[in-house]
């Protein structure tokens, strides 16, 4: 069984976003615009992505 990963890139600034969304972006390890992190493809990551889907771009790694 191979671990599936998701590549998540921050494409829109969270400055104007509501505080909860800003915290979600930070919790995912996204610090700067156009930076990418690889996170495991699981229910909790999918939930975080769903919350901030207007700020990020998601690809399968």
C-alpha positions, 0 to 999 in steps of 0.5 A: 500500500502506498501513501497518497500525498496531495500537493497544496499550493497557496495561490491567494493571500489569506490576509483578507480571509476570516481568522479561522481560515488564516489559522487553517492555512498556517496549520497546513504549513503554508507560510508564503504565497505560491509555496507548496506543501505535500500532505497525506491524502486523508479525511482531515487534510481533505476537510482543511482543503474544503475550508480554504478551497478558494485560497489553494490549488490542489494536485495529486503528488 
